[in-house]
Amino acid sequence: MDENTRKYLLEHLRKEYELSFDRKDSLNRALNIQIFLFTISGTGIAYMLQNYPIINQSSILYYYSILLVITFFLIRSSYYFIKGMWGHTYSYIATPEQIVNYVDDLNQYNEKVDEEKKKNVETITTEMLIKLYAKSATKNIKSNELKGKLHNASIRMIIIANIFLIVSFIPYTFLKKSEKVQIIKLLNQERIMAEDEQQKPSTPAEPPSEDTRTKGTETQPVKLPKQPGTRETTESNYKGPRPFTGKKDK
């Protein structure tokens, strides 16, 4: 490998190595988009659960079926989201200090050996860096590809969930409107019944029957008064009027 080729490879692989980390940072920043979409889905589901319409049994089954489908895609999206965030390995080349120490060691080696055994420090260092950049960039590119696939899968799942959520708002709005109409009808019926009850004339009390009027006050058969009889008593005890004899009492 000539000098120009080594320089070209070194520059190219260095750029690939740096781009692999730029790609990694870009994927990490894209996670904020997923978090935002998760927030929208969670808010929509929470609102629908707190305000779900109760029209009839079939509407409730349809309503919860839609929520189950949305929840399924959200779970799948969360799985890919977590897999995309953690568990990916990235490779880094040797630190600058390690490279400098290696160059110093080569120079010390050349000082201790014969002329024919001496090494070209620049050539060896360049080839070492080419191998390090190539190995690390290849590893990082593979990690980014896997991370990107998981990221895209998570985005697809959460977009499908949000599409179902948006579409479900159409029947949801219709059901809520129907529910309000039914509630208004019931309230109107109750109001009309209450007004009819207030306007209904009171029924006059029936006069008591002849039997009721005479009950308890029936008169006994009329009888002749009893004639008074005579009383017998001794003279000394009699204090009533004496029979008239033509003489005054003393």
HELIX and SHEET records of a PDB file:
HELIX    1   1 GLU A    3  GLN A   50  1                                  48    
HELIX    2   2 GLN A   57  MET A   85  1                                  29    
HELIX    3   3 PRO A   96  LYS A  112  1                                  17    
HELIX    4   4 GLU A  115  LYS A  117  5                                   3    
HELIX    5   5 VAL A  121  GLN A  199  1                                  79    
HELIX    6   6 GLU A  210  THR A  214  1                                   5    
END                                                                             
